[in-house]
């Protein structure tokens, strides 16, 4: 029986620390880098708040459907994709916004995407989160996800070290359906596919449960803008709008995982353990520039750190920041393996659930659809592997897992 949760007091000290860091970061970036970089930092923090309060994890939405045919997570993803293409396609077709150039994340579709997305799908279920899910869970106080993030970085570095191998795998040239078909046909086809997927998910859910089950909750706690929890739709719409803000400010959509490779490479260089600048990956002009520049000049880094701090502030405002330091050994193993697969897979596939799936499809990139199919297949394998690592797959009656 559902009960109303008692009011929980905010975690005031860590909340004040999080807010102070957000303010200091904003002022520092504004004075040392640019006003635009400071605004992207703020956008990142708002992403963290949205992800945490709505618990908008791509990983769990897929797991709900794979394990129990509960479709609310997948329907929410189709909703944000539909809203996103309506907003993104016309702007990307123009190539500019208010005189500033904008471009989508359009990448090749080939063997590396198939392999990388599949590995990422397995990793997201073992590691406990996707790229965005890992960041907001770290900010929310999950000590296990700190371990996943560390090995996410390790996997990213390993993939950049092997760039010479996977960059030569067979692949097709990058294709944008916006450019290939035009805005209106591309919109019609994409919206039709989103609708078909949402219909299929709903049909499967009703066949399994006899009705639309939705997100079972143990409380009837009302939604609160500042303290959460938010309905999935609130979080989804917020993420679309914040991704749009990223496109207009940075000139390209939201991405996450390139920063992990950069952090790992800079750490190796600073420690003297290796010279990543000699690797083929970091000799590509765009990557070489980011490796030599300040890490705070990197848009993805600024937004990733912003997400962590935003999620920290949201968790503290909700009174839910309570790190647990004891992690079962099998879950430690899952985080290590999952993190490496996440990092390696995201580099092979030209992105993660955000850069390749969410922003890739919003960019009209064919590789985004290939990523979705292959990552979902890997996720299905990962869901079936979870019990071996002591992790249950949530059913309707016990759906309080992360």
matplotlib code that plots the C-alpha trace (Angstrom):
import matplotlib.pyplot as plt

x = [0.0, 1.4, 2.1, 3.1, 6.7, 7.5, 9.2, 13.0, 15.3, 17.9, 21.5, 22.5, 26.3, 27.0, 24.2, 26.0, 29.3, 27.8, 26.2, 29.4, 31.3, 28.7, 29.0, 32.8, 33.0, 30.6, 32.6, 36.0, 35.0, 33.4, 36.6, 39.2, 37.7, 34.5, 31.0, 29.8, 31.8, 30.3, 26.8, 27.6, 28.7, 25.3, 23.5, 25.5, 24.4, 20.8, 21.2, 22.5, 19.4, 17.1, 18.7, 18.7, 15.2, 13.6, 16.0, 16.2, 18.5, 18.6, 20.0, 17.1, 14.5, 15.9, 16.2, 12.6, 11.5, 13.9, 13.3, 9.7, 8.2, 7.6, 7.6, 7.5, 11.2, 11.3, 8.2, 9.8, 12.9, 10.7, 9.0, 12.3, 13.6, 10.3, 10.5, 14.2, 14.0, 11.2, 13.5, 16.9, 16.2, 15.2, 18.2, 20.7, 19.3, 20.1, 23.6, 23.6, 21.7, 21.8, 24.9, 26.8, 27.6, 25.9, 26.4, 25.2, 27.1, 27.2, 29.6, 30.4, 28.2, 30.2, 31.8, 33.2, 29.8, 28.3, 31.0, 31.3, 27.6, 27.2, 30.0, 28.5, 25.1, 26.6, 28.6, 25.7, 23.8, 26.9, 28.3, 24.9, 24.5, 25.0, 27.2, 24.7, 23.5, 27.0, 27.6, 24.4, 24.7, 28.2, 26.8, 23.9, 26.3, 26.7, 30.1, 29.7, 29.3, 32.5, 34.2, 32.3, 33.4, 37.1, 37.1, 34.9, 38.0, 40.3, 38.3, 38.3, 42.1, 42.5, 40.3, 42.3, 45.5, 44.0, 42.6, 44.8, 43.1, 39.4, 39.6, 40.4, 37.4, 34.9, 32.5, 30.2, 30.8, 28.8, 25.2, 22.7, 19.1, 18.5, 20.8, 20.0, 16.2, 15.4, 13.8, 10.2, 10.7, 13.3, 10.9, 8.1, 10.1, 11.7, 8.4, 6.8, 9.6, 9.3, 5.6, 6.0, 8.5, 6.2, 3.2, 5.2, 6.5, 2.9, 1.6, 4.2, 3.6, -0.2, 0.4, 2.6, 0.7, -2.8, -2.4, 0.1, 2.0, 4.0, 6.6, 5.7, 6.5, 6.5, 5.3, 2.7, 5.1, 4.1, 6.5, 8.5, 10.6, 13.4, 13.3, 11.9, 10.9, 10.0, 7.9, 9.9, 8.3, 9.5, 13.0, 12.9, 11.6, 14.2, 17.0, 15.8, 15.7, 19.1, 20.5, 19.2, 20.8, 24.1, 23.7, 23.1, 26.0, 28.6, 27.7, 27.1, 24.8, 25.4, 28.2, 29.8, 32.4, 35.1, 36.0, 36.8, 39.4, 40.8, 41.0, 42.8, 45.2, 46.1, 46.6, 48.9, 50.9, 51.2, 52.3, 54.9, 53.6, 52.9, 52.9, 49.4, 50.3, 52.2, 49.1, 47.2, 44.0, 45.5, 47.2, 43.9, 43.9, 40.7, 41.9, 45.5, 44.2, 42.2, 45.1, 47.4, 44.7, 43.4, 40.9, 38.5, 38.5, 36.8, 33.1, 32.4, 34.5, 32.7, 29.3, 30.3, 31.6, 28.5, 26.2, 28.0, 27.6, 24.0, 23.1, 24.9, 22.9, 19.6, 20.3, 21.1, 18.0, 16.0, 17.7, 18.9, 22.7, 23.9, 26.9, 27.2, 30.8, 30.4, 30.1, 29.6, 32.6, 30.6, 29.3, 32.8, 33.7, 30.6, 31.6, 35.2, 34.1, 31.2, 33.2, 35.9, 33.2, 31.5, 34.7, 36.0, 32.6, 31.9, 35.1, 34.6, 31.0, 31.7, 29.8, 27.5, 23.8, 24.0, 26.5, 25.6, 22.0, 20.3, 22.3, 23.2, 19.5, 18.7, 21.5, 19.9, 22.9, 22.3, 24.9, 22.7, 20.1, 22.7, 24.0, 20.5, 19.9, 23.4, 23.5, 20.0, 21.2, 24.2, 22.0, 19.8, 22.9, 23.9, 20.5, 20.9, 24.4, 23.4, 22.3, 25.8, 27.1, 24.5, 22.3, 18.6, 16.5, 13.5, 10.0, 6.8, 6.6, 10.2, 11.0, 13.0, 16.4, 18.8]
y = [0.0, 3.4, 5.8, 9.4, 9.9, 12.2, 15.4, 15.0, 18.0, 19.0, 18.0, 21.6, 21.4, 19.5, 21.6, 24.8, 23.4, 22.3, 25.7, 27.5, 25.4, 26.1, 29.9, 29.9, 27.8, 30.2, 33.3, 31.7, 30.4, 33.8, 35.6, 33.1, 31.4, 33.1, 34.0, 31.3, 28.7, 29.9, 29.5, 26.0, 25.2, 26.4, 24.3, 21.3, 21.9, 22.1, 18.9, 17.3, 18.6, 17.3, 13.9, 13.4, 14.6, 12.7, 9.7, 9.8, 6.9, 5.3, 2.1, 1.5, 2.3, -0.4, -2.8, -2.3, -3.3, -6.2, -7.8, -6.9, -5.4, -2.1, 0.6, 4.0, 4.5, 3.7, 5.8, 8.8, 8.3, 8.3, 11.5, 13.4, 12.2, 13.4, 16.8, 17.0, 16.4, 19.0, 21.6, 20.5, 19.5, 23.0, 24.7, 22.1, 22.4, 26.1, 25.5, 28.7, 30.3, 34.1, 34.1, 31.5, 28.1, 25.0, 21.4, 18.0, 15.1, 13.0, 10.1, 7.1, 3.9, 0.7, -2.2, -0.1, 1.3, -2.2, -3.5, -0.4, 0.1, -3.6, -3.4, -0.2, -1.9, -4.7, -2.3, 0.0, -2.8, -4.2, -0.8, 0.4, 3.3, 4.9, 8.0, 10.5, 8.0, 7.5, 11.2, 12.1, 9.0, 10.1, 13.5, 11.9, 10.1, 6.6, 5.3, 2.3, 4.7, 6.5, 3.2, 2.8, 6.3, 5.6, 2.5, 4.3, 6.6, 3.6, 2.0, 5.3, 5.6, 2.0, 2.7, 5.8, 3.8, 1.3, 4.0, 2.8, -0.6, 0.3, 3.4, 1.2, -1.2, -1.1, 1.8, 4.0, 7.7, 9.9, 10.4, 13.0, 12.3, 16.1, 16.7, 13.5, 13.8, 17.4, 18.6, 17.6, 14.0, 13.4, 14.7, 12.5, 9.3, 9.9, 10.8, 7.7, 5.4, 7.0, 6.4, 2.9, 2.0, 3.6, 1.6, -1.6, -1.1, -0.3, -3.4, -5.6, -4.1, -4.7, -8.2, -9.0, -7.1, -6.6, -2.9, 0.0, -0.6, 2.6, 3.4, 1.8, 3.9, 3.2, 6.8, 9.3, 12.1, 15.1, 16.4, 19.5, 21.6, 22.1, 18.9, 16.4, 13.7, 14.8, 12.8, 11.3, 13.7, 16.7, 15.4, 14.5, 17.8, 19.6, 17.6, 18.4, 22.1, 22.0, 20.0, 22.7, 25.4, 23.4, 23.4, 27.1, 28.0, 25.4, 25.1, 21.3, 19.1, 17.6, 15.0, 13.3, 10.7, 12.5, 14.3, 10.9, 10.1, 13.6, 13.3, 10.0, 11.2, 14.3, 12.2, 9.8, 12.7, 14.5, 11.3, 10.5, 7.0, 7.5, 10.1, 10.0, 12.8, 10.2, 8.1, 8.4, 9.4, 12.5, 13.5, 14.3, 18.1, 18.6, 16.1, 17.4, 20.9, 19.7, 17.7, 20.8, 23.3, 23.9, 21.2, 24.0, 25.1, 21.8, 22.2, 18.5, 18.7, 21.8, 20.2, 16.9, 18.5, 20.7, 17.6, 16.1, 19.3, 19.8, 16.3, 16.8, 19.9, 18.2, 15.2, 17.4, 19.6, 16.4, 15.2, 12.1, 12.5, 9.6, 7.7, 4.1, 3.0, -0.8, -2.3, -6.1, -7.7, -8.9, -5.4, -4.1, -6.6, -5.5, -1.8, -2.5, -4.7, -2.5, 0.7, -0.6, -1.8, 1.6, 3.6, 1.3, 1.0, 4.7, 5.5, 2.7, 3.8, 7.6, 8.3, 7.0, 7.1, 10.9, 11.7, 8.8, 7.9, 11.1, 13.8, 11.6, 10.9, 14.6, 15.4, 13.2, 10.8, 7.3, 6.0, 7.0, 4.5, 1.8, 2.6, 2.2, -1.3, -2.6, -1.1, -2.5, -5.9, -5.6, -4.3, -7.4, -9.5, -7.3, -7.6, -11.4, -11.2, -8.9, -11.8, -13.3, -10.1, -10.0, -7.4, -8.1, -7.0, -5.0, -6.3, -4.4, -5.5, -4.6, -1.7, 0.5, -0.3, 2.3]
z = [0.0, -0.9, 1.9, 2.0, 2.9, 5.8, 5.0, 5.0, 5.9, 3.3, 3.8, 4.5, 4.7, 1.5, -0.2, 0.7, -0.5, -3.8, -4.3, -3.5, -6.0, -8.7, -8.0, -7.9, -11.0, -12.8, -11.9, -12.6, -16.0, -16.9, -16.0, -17.1, -20.1, -21.5, -20.6, -23.0, -21.1, -17.8, -19.3, -20.4, -16.8, -15.6, -18.3, -17.0, -13.4, -14.5, -16.4, -13.2, -11.3, -14.0, -14.2, -10.5, -9.7, -12.5, -12.1, -15.9, -16.5, -20.0, -18.3, -16.0, -18.6, -20.9, -18.0, -16.9, -20.4, -21.0, -17.6, -16.9, -20.1, -18.3, -20.9, -19.2, -19.5, -23.2, -23.9, -22.1, -24.4, -27.5, -26.2, -25.8, -29.1, -30.8, -29.2, -29.9, -33.6, -33.9, -32.3, -33.7, -37.4, -38.6, -36.9, -38.1, -41.6, -41.6, -40.2, -38.3, -35.4, -35.1, -37.3, -35.3, -36.9, -35.5, -36.5, -35.4, -34.0, -37.2, -37.3, -39.5, -39.2, -39.3, -37.5, -34.7, -33.9, -33.8, -31.5, -29.4, -28.8, -28.0, -25.4, -24.0, -23.7, -21.6, -19.6, -18.7, -17.0, -15.2, -14.2, -13.0, -15.3, -18.7, -19.2, -17.9, -15.3, -14.0, -13.5, -11.8, -9.5, -8.5, -7.7, -5.8, -3.5, -5.0, -4.0, -6.3, -9.3, -8.4, -9.0, -12.3, -13.4, -12.6, -14.8, -17.4, -17.7, -17.8, -20.7, -22.6, -22.4, -23.5, -26.6, -27.5, -27.2, -29.7, -32.1, -34.9, -34.9, -34.6, -36.8, -39.8, -39.3, -42.3, -42.1, -44.2, -44.5, -42.0, -43.2, -41.9, -42.9, -42.6, -45.5, -47.4, -47.3, -46.2, -43.0, -43.5, -44.8, -42.1, -39.4, -40.7, -40.8, -37.4, -35.7, -37.3, -36.0, -32.5, -32.5, -33.7, -31.0, -28.3, -29.6, -29.7, -26.1, -24.9, -26.7, -25.1, -21.6, -21.9, -23.1, -20.1, -17.4, -18.8, -18.5, -18.5, -15.3, -15.2, -12.7, -9.4, -6.4, -2.7, -1.9, -3.1, -2.4, -4.6, -7.2, -6.1, -8.5, -6.1, -4.0, -6.4, -7.3, -10.8, -13.3, -16.1, -18.5, -16.6, -16.7, -20.4, -21.5, -19.4, -20.9, -24.5, -23.7, -22.0, -25.0, -27.3, -25.1, -25.5, -29.3, -29.4, -27.0, -28.0, -31.7, -31.3, -29.2, -25.7, -25.3, -22.3, -22.8, -24.8, -21.5, -19.8, -22.4, -22.0, -18.2, -18.5, -21.1, -19.1, -15.9, -17.8, -19.2, -15.8, -14.1, -16.7, -17.1, -20.9, -23.6, -25.1, -27.5, -29.5, -30.0, -33.3, -31.5, -30.0, -33.3, -34.8, -34.9, -32.7, -30.1, -30.1, -29.4, -26.4, -25.0, -24.9, -23.8, -20.3, -19.3, -18.3, -22.0, -22.9, -23.2, -22.3, -19.2, -18.0, -18.5, -16.9, -13.7, -13.8, -13.9, -10.9, -8.8, -10.0, -9.0, -5.6, -5.0, -6.0, -3.7, -0.8, -1.4, -1.3, 1.9, 0.1, 0.1, 2.2, 0.7, 1.5, 1.8, 1.9, -1.5, -2.0, -3.7, -6.7, -7.3, -7.2, -9.9, -11.9, -11.6, -12.8, -15.7, -16.6, -16.4, -18.8, -21.2, -21.0, -21.7, -24.4, -26.1, -26.2, -28.0, -30.6, -31.2, -31.5, -28.3, -25.6, -24.8, -25.0, -27.7, -30.1, -29.2, -27.9, -29.6, -32.6, -33.5, -32.8, -35.3, -37.9, -37.8, -39.2, -36.7, -33.8, -34.9, -35.4, -31.9, -30.5, -31.9, -31.0, -27.5, -26.7, -27.8, -25.5, -22.7, -23.0, -22.4, -19.5, -17.8, -17.9, -16.4, -13.5, -11.1, -11.4, -9.8, -7.0, -8.7, -9.1, -12.1, -10.8, -11.2, -10.6, -6.9, -6.1, -8.4, -6.0, -7.5, -9.0]

ax = plt.figure().add_subplot(projection="3d")
ax.plot(x, y, z, "-o")
ax.set_aspect("equal")
plt.show()
